[in-house]
Each structure stands twice: as C-alpha cells, then as structure tokens.
Amino acid sequence: MEKRVVFNERWLPYLLVAPQMIITLIFFFWPSAQAMWQSVLVEDAFGGNSKFVWFANFTSLLTDPNYYDSVRLTLIFTALVASIGLAVSLLLAVMADRIVRGAAIYKTILIWPYAVAPAVAGVLWGFLFNPSVGIVVWLLHGIGVDFNYVMNGDQALLLVVIASVWSQLSYNFLFFLAGLQSIPRSLIEAAAIDGAGPARRFWDITFPLLSPTGFFLLVINTLYALIGTFGVIASLTQGGPGQATNILVYKVWNDGFRGQDLGGSSAQSVILMALMILLTFVQFRFIERRVHY
C-alpha cells in the first residue's frame, strides 16, 4: 500500500522546496540567462559599451579550427576521465568489500582524497611530476623514461587525466562500495553453491545489480570531466603546452578573463552548456535502458 505524506497546510510543501528553488534560480538559471544574453553582444574590456551583434560570436566560433580542436580534445579527455575513473573506483570498491582485517584503514585512505580540492590536487601532482624536482620523474628517469609534461603535450594530457581521476576517485568509491554492500549476500552464496566462479558471480549478479549506481556515476563523472576539472587544468598546465590541455571549460575562462573577449566567452559557455545537456540526454536515452532497477 502506497504511503503518502499529507500536509495540513497547502502552502507548507511550497515553503519546504522554496530554498532549493531559490538557490537553483540564483546560481543556475540567472547566470545561464545572463550568459545567453552576453553571447549575442560585443563588449569592451571593461563592460562599459556593448553592441548587439545577433549570432556573430557563434559564427566566429564555428568557423575557428582551433575551437574544433578544443571540442575534440574535450570529448577525448571526458571519455578518458569518466571511463578510467569508474573502472579504477569499481576495482577498489570490490577489493574493499572483500577485506576483513584493516578494512576501516583501507577505506579511510581511499576516501581521504575527496577532501582535496581539484586545484590542490593539480598542485600536488605538479610537484610529483615536476621535471626538475619531482620524485616520480626522477624514478622514471631511472628506468629510462623521459617525462616532461611542461614540454610534451601528450604527457601533459596524461598527467591532467591522472590528477582528475584521482580527485574524483573517492566519490566514486563511496557510491560503489555502498552499492556493493546493499546486494544481498544470499544471492552471491546461492550462485557459489550452484558452482558459479567469482568472475561469473560478478558479471551475472553483482554488475547488473550495481548498474543503477554505475549509471548515476557515469552521468556525474561526465559532468565532472566537462566542468569540474577546471581547477586541475588551471593549477597544473594552464591549457598548455601549446593547446594540449586547453579543454572547453578552461578555454571559456581563458578567452573571457585573459583575452577580454566577453561575448565570445559567453558564446562558448552556451555551447558547453548545450553539449552537457546533449550528453546527459544521450546517456538517459540510450544507456539507461540497460540499467536494472
């Protein structure tokens, strides 16, 4: 029998949701509307004079080959961060779920990186892989690997992917571990009695029952890679070397605040928002069908 909450006062439900609605209006809809309006303007560097130019900012972007390079780089970066982050987090969660002794210490160590902001994570990984004093670079030189992310674009991209994955690892780990611990042990034990090995028990029982958590994390990690990695990029490579790590979210800030192209930067933010909505729609439209609730 369905249980429904009944409020004695008709205005009380609206009052309860009002704070969340106000926060959403102030911090999402109002900035989004302002960005859309500024995307059809050309403004001077100080915002004193502006001119309505219709879609000239979008036309300029869509005819710029460098912008398409940034879009392509962003899609590759997003795919790498989301896929590697989810795979490593799931592996660690499965291992943590099986540990009997020292499980609390193991879980605490894995949760700790969540307290580190992405910008700080970028600084930490920058120290580790510093070409002059980084201990990891020194170890790599010892085995004959020349690693210099300041000069090599591919190595810079690899490093920002590693730092971004590490920064989000704890968040994914917590959800996967909670999902694993909610699966009834009786199902796993029954499959084991029927002769199913560990791999088959995981793919036939654990993985399907974990799919709602995995789908939720896929959406969150995709959005995180698109906009949440700004701090890592800004503190670690600042889009370089060259344009090797100049993903869309950093390009929006760089063109707007450094290049003083406020109209073009706003047009980029509108396109980035549309890309995020499109990717989220595709995930819900095509991937959610395979989720077992």
NORRANOR-V652269 format. One record per residue. N is the residue number from 0. RES is the residue in one small letter. OMEGA is omega in degrees with one decimal (* if undefined). NEAR is the number of other C-alpha atoms within 8 Angstrom. Layout:
n = (N | N)
res = (RES | RES)
omega = (OMEGA | OMEGA)
near = (NEAR | NEAR)
This chain:
n = (0 | 1 | 2 | 3 | 4 | 5 | 6 | 7 | 8 | 9 | 10 | 11 | 12 | 13 | 14 | 15 | 16 | 17 | 18 | 19 | 20 | 21 | 22 | 23 | 24 | 25 | 26 | 27 | 28 | 29 | 30 | 31 | 32 | 33 | 34 | 35 | 36 | 37 | 38 | 39 | 40 | 41 | 42 | 43 | 44 | 45 | 46 | 47 | 48 | 49 | 50 | 51 | 52 | 53 | 54 | 55 | 56 | 57 | 58 | 59 | 60 | 61 | 62 | 63 | 64 | 65 | 66 | 67 | 68 | 69 | 70 | 71 | 72 | 73 | 74 | 75 | 76 | 77 | 78 | 79 | 80 | 81 | 82 | 83 | 84 | 85 | 86 | 87 | 88 | 89 | 90 | 91 | 92 | 93 | 94 | 95 | 96 | 97 | 98 | 99 | 100 | 101 | 102 | 103 | 104 | 105 | 106 | 107 | 108 | 109 | 110 | 111 | 112 | 113 | 114 | 115 | 116 | 117 | 118 | 119 | 120 | 121 | 122 | 123 | 124 | 125 | 126 | 127 | 128 | 129 | 130 | 131 | 132 | 133 | 134 | 135 | 136 | 137 | 138 | 139 | 140 | 141 | 142 | 143 | 144 | 145 | 146 | 147 | 148 | 149 | 150 | 151 | 152 | 153 | 154 | 155 | 156 | 157 | 158 | 159 | 160 | 161 | 162 | 163 | 164 | 165 | 166 | 167 | 168 | 169 | 170 | 171 | 172 | 173 | 174 | 175 | 176 | 177 | 178 | 179 | 180 | 181 | 182 | 183 | 184 | 185 | 186 | 187 | 188 | 189 | 190 | 191 | 192 | 193 | 194 | 195 | 196 | 197 | 198 | 199 | 200 | 201 | 202 | 203 | 204 | 205 | 206 | 207 | 208 | 209 | 210 | 211 | 212 | 213 | 214 | 215 | 216 | 217 | 218 | 219 | 220 | 221 | 222 | 223 | 224 | 225 | 226 | 227 | 228 | 229 | 230 | 231 | 232 | 233 | 234 | 235 | 236 | 237 | 238 | 239 | 240 | 241 | 242 | 243 | 244 | 245 | 246 | 247 | 248 | 249 | 250 | 251 | 252 | 253 | 254 | 255 | 256 | 257 | 258 | 259 | 260 | 261 | 262 | 263 | 264 | 265 | 266 | 267 | 268 | 269 | 270 | 271 | 272 | 273 | 274 | 275 | 276 | 277 | 278 | 279 | 280 | 281 | 282 | 283 | 284 | 285 | 286 | 287 | 288 | 289 | 290 | 291 | 292)
res = (m | e | k | r | v | v | f | n | e | r | w | l | p | y | l | l | v | a | p | q | m | i | i | t | l | i | f | f | f | w | p | s | a | q | a | m | w | q | s | v | l | v | e | d | a | f | g | g | n | s | k | f | v | w | f | a | n | f | t | s | l | l | t | d | p | n | y | y | d | s | v | r | l | t | l | i | f | t | a | l | v | a | s | i | g | l | a | v | s | l | l | l | a | v | m | a | d | r | i | v | r | g | a | a | i | y | k | t | i | l | i | w | p | y | a | v | a | p | a | v | a | g | v | l | w | g | f | l | f | n | p | s | v | g | i | v | v | w | l | l | h | g | i | g | v | d | f | n | y | v | m | n | g | d | q | a | l | l | l | v | v | i | a | s | v | w | s | q | l | s | y | n | f | l | f | f | l | a | g | l | q | s | i | p | r | s | l | i | e | a | a | a | i | d | g | a | g | p | a | r | r | f | w | d | i | t | f | p | l | l | s | p | t | g | f | f | l | l | v | i | n | t | l | y | a | l | i | g | t | f | g | v | i | a | s | l | t | q | g | g | p | g | q | a | t | n | i | l | v | y | k | v | w | n | d | g | f | r | g | q | d | l | g | g | s | s | a | q | s | v | i | l | m | a | l | m | i | l | l | t | f | v | q | f | r | f | i | e | r | r | v | h | y)
omega = (-177.0 | 178.2 | -179.6 | 177.4 | -179.8 | 178.5 | 178.6 | 179.4 | -176.9 | -176.9 | -174.7 | 177.8 | 179.5 | 178.7 | -178.2 | -178.9 | -176.2 | 179.9 | 179.6 | 179.1 | 179.7 | 178.7 | 179.5 | 179.8 | -175.2 | -171.7 | 176.7 | -173.2 | -179.2 | 175.3 | 179.7 | 178.8 | 178.7 | 177.9 | 179.4 | 179.4 | -179.3 | -179.5 | 178.5 | 178.6 | 166.5 | -175.9 | 174.2 | -172.9 | -176.9 | 177.9 | -177.6 | -179.6 | 178.7 | -178.8 | 179.6 | -174.2 | -177.9 | -174.2 | -177.7 | 179.1 | 178.8 | 179.1 | 178.6 | 178.9 | -173.7 | 174.5 | -179.0 | -180.0 | 179.6 | 179.8 | 177.9 | 175.7 | 179.1 | 177.5 | 179.7 | 178.7 | -179.8 | 179.8 | 177.9 | -179.6 | -180.0 | 179.8 | -179.3 | -177.4 | -177.6 | -175.7 | -179.3 | 179.9 | -179.6 | -178.8 | -178.8 | 179.9 | 179.4 | 178.8 | -179.9 | 179.7 | 177.7 | 178.7 | 179.7 | -179.3 | -177.7 | -177.3 | 178.9 | -179.1 | 176.6 | -178.1 | -178.1 | 179.2 | -179.8 | -179.1 | 179.3 | 179.2 | -178.4 | -178.8 | -174.3 | -178.2 | -179.4 | 179.5 | -178.1 | 179.2 | -179.6 | 179.6 | 178.2 | 176.8 | 177.8 | 178.7 | -179.7 | 180.0 | 175.3 | 176.2 | -177.6 | -176.5 | 176.7 | -176.0 | -176.4 | -172.6 | -177.0 | -177.4 | 178.9 | 177.5 | 177.5 | 177.6 | 178.5 | 176.1 | -180.0 | 179.1 | 173.5 | 179.6 | 179.0 | -176.9 | 178.6 | -175.6 | 178.2 | -177.2 | -174.1 | -176.9 | -180.0 | 178.6 | 176.4 | 178.1 | 177.8 | -177.8 | 179.3 | 175.0 | 179.8 | -179.2 | 179.8 | 178.1 | -179.6 | -178.0 | -177.3 | -171.8 | -176.4 | 179.4 | 179.1 | -177.9 | -179.1 | -178.8 | 179.6 | -179.2 | 177.2 | 178.0 | 179.2 | -177.6 | 177.2 | 178.7 | -179.4 | 179.3 | -178.1 | 178.5 | 179.7 | -178.5 | 178.7 | 178.1 | 179.0 | 178.4 | 178.8 | 175.3 | 179.9 | 178.7 | -179.0 | -178.5 | -178.8 | 176.8 | -179.5 | -173.9 | -176.7 | -176.1 | -173.4 | -174.7 | 177.0 | -179.8 | 179.4 | -174.0 | 176.1 | 177.3 | 179.9 | 179.6 | 177.5 | -178.9 | 176.9 | 178.9 | -178.3 | -178.6 | 176.4 | 178.3 | 178.1 | -179.1 | -177.6 | -173.7 | -174.5 | -177.3 | 179.9 | -178.6 | 178.5 | -178.8 | -175.3 | -176.6 | -173.5 | -173.8 | -177.3 | 175.5 | -175.1 | -0.8 | -172.1 | 175.9 | -169.6 | -179.1 | -176.8 | 179.6 | -169.0 | -174.7 | 177.3 | 179.5 | 177.2 | -179.1 | -175.9 | -179.6 | -177.2 | -172.6 | 176.9 | -179.7 | 179.9 | 174.5 | -173.1 | 179.5 | 179.2 | 178.1 | 177.9 | 177.7 | 176.7 | 179.9 | 177.4 | 178.7 | 178.2 | 177.2 | 177.9 | 178.1 | 179.0 | 179.0 | -179.5 | -179.8 | 178.2 | 177.9 | -179.9 | 179.7 | -179.9 | -174.9 | -171.6 | -176.1 | -177.4 | 178.9 | -177.6 | -178.7 | 179.3 | 179.3 | *)
near = (2 | 3 | 4 | 4 | 4 | 4 | 7 | 4 | 5 | 7 | 6 | 8 | 8 | 8 | 8 | 7 | 8 | 8 | 8 | 7 | 8 | 8 | 9 | 9 | 9 | 9 | 8 | 9 | 9 | 9 | 9 | 9 | 8 | 8 | 12 | 11 | 8 | 12 | 17 | 14 | 13 | 13 | 13 | 9 | 8 | 6 | 7 | 7 | 7 | 9 | 7 | 7 | 9 | 7 | 8 | 8 | 14 | 11 | 8 | 8 | 10 | 9 | 6 | 8 | 7 | 6 | 9 | 9 | 8 | 13 | 10 | 8 | 12 | 11 | 8 | 8 | 12 | 11 | 9 | 10 | 15 | 13 | 8 | 9 | 15 | 13 | 8 | 9 | 13 | 11 | 8 | 9 | 13 | 10 | 8 | 11 | 9 | 6 | 8 | 5 | 4 | 7 | 9 | 6 | 7 | 9 | 9 | 8 | 8 | 10 | 12 | 9 | 12 | 11 | 6 | 9 | 9 | 13 | 12 | 11 | 13 | 15 | 11 | 8 | 11 | 10 | 9 | 11 | 14 | 12 | 10 | 4 | 10 | 12 | 9 | 8 | 15 | 9 | 8 | 11 | 10 | 7 | 6 | 6 | 7 | 7 | 11 | 12 | 14 | 10 | 6 | 10 | 14 | 8 | 10 | 16 | 11 | 8 | 10 | 14 | 11 | 9 | 12 | 14 | 12 | 10 | 13 | 12 | 15 | 14 | 9 | 13 | 14 | 10 | 10 | 14 | 12 | 8 | 10 | 12 | 8 | 6 | 9 | 7 | 6 | 6 | 9 | 10 | 8 | 8 | 10 | 11 | 7 | 6 | 6 | 9 | 7 | 7 | 6 | 9 | 13 | 9 | 9 | 8 | 11 | 11 | 9 | 10 | 10 | 11 | 11 | 10 | 10 | 10 | 11 | 8 | 11 | 10 | 10 | 8 | 12 | 12 | 10 | 9 | 13 | 12 | 8 | 9 | 11 | 11 | 12 | 16 | 15 | 11 | 11 | 11 | 12 | 10 | 14 | 12 | 13 | 6 | 9 | 12 | 15 | 12 | 12 | 12 | 11 | 13 | 12 | 12 | 10 | 9 | 13 | 14 | 9 | 7 | 7 | 9 | 11 | 14 | 14 | 14 | 14 | 14 | 15 | 12 | 11 | 12 | 8 | 10 | 8 | 8 | 8 | 10 | 8 | 8 | 8 | 9 | 8 | 9 | 10 | 9 | 8 | 7 | 10 | 9 | 7 | 5 | 10 | 7 | 5)
